[in-house]
Amino acid sequence: MLAKQIFNNARQENRTTLTEIESKELLKKAGIPVIETALATTKKEAVSLSKQIGFPIVMKIVSPDIIHKSDSGGVKLSLTNVTQIRRAYSEIMLSMKGKFPQSRVHGVAIQKMARPGIEVIVGLNKDAQFGPIIMFGLGGILVEMLEDVSFRLVPVTTKDAEEMIKEIRGYPLLRGYRGQEPVDIALLERFIVRVSRFAEIYPQVKELDLNPIFAYADNALAVDARITLEVHEIGL
């Protein structure tokens, strides 16, 4: 899907929030590593895509109106066979219909269950005075518990990214704390720089939340993504 088409779809539906599928498509086009994710609009399609991607699978509701998918029962993890895929699809759809009867549901996202890694977050927020600001920190639930984050104005250089990573208190975790495997810091630096470029390529984007990103010794991969557009971009 082209970026122009994604923005047009949002404009036509009068929404500022992109779906996870749309968000990951934009990020992938900008060279930002995201886990392979496909949209299934039927139970049969969910089964077919799961076989193609390979088990274990994560299934998530795709709706521009449902932001906190996990809290609302819209996420199923570690699905290992077709029977579980069928059951998960039915349970998610039934749950969403009961809790959010007015929500627009596009289907479910089917993605490979990523292997465990150090969870980090990279975010983007457009300040009215200073413009786009990049955030980096420990991800998952830790970002809310510890608020261990650093910030820089866009554009962010590789040197800036290096400093951002070293500034957080959790930096020793990334270096391999108490015998844990260290992550590739240079890859994380490139990741941050690419998000900075993303902000320049797409000025329509007001907020970007990549949480979690799984950081490994040989890779860094965003497994969830959320993008919010500027209100004026859709004519509201």
Helices and strands as residue ranges (DSSP letters): H 3-12, H 20-29, E 37-40, H 43-53, E 57-62, E 75-79, H 82-99, E 107-112, E 118-127, E 131-138, H 142-146, E 149-153, H 158-167, H 171-174, G 177-179, H 185-201, E 205-215, E 220-222, E 226-229, G 231-234
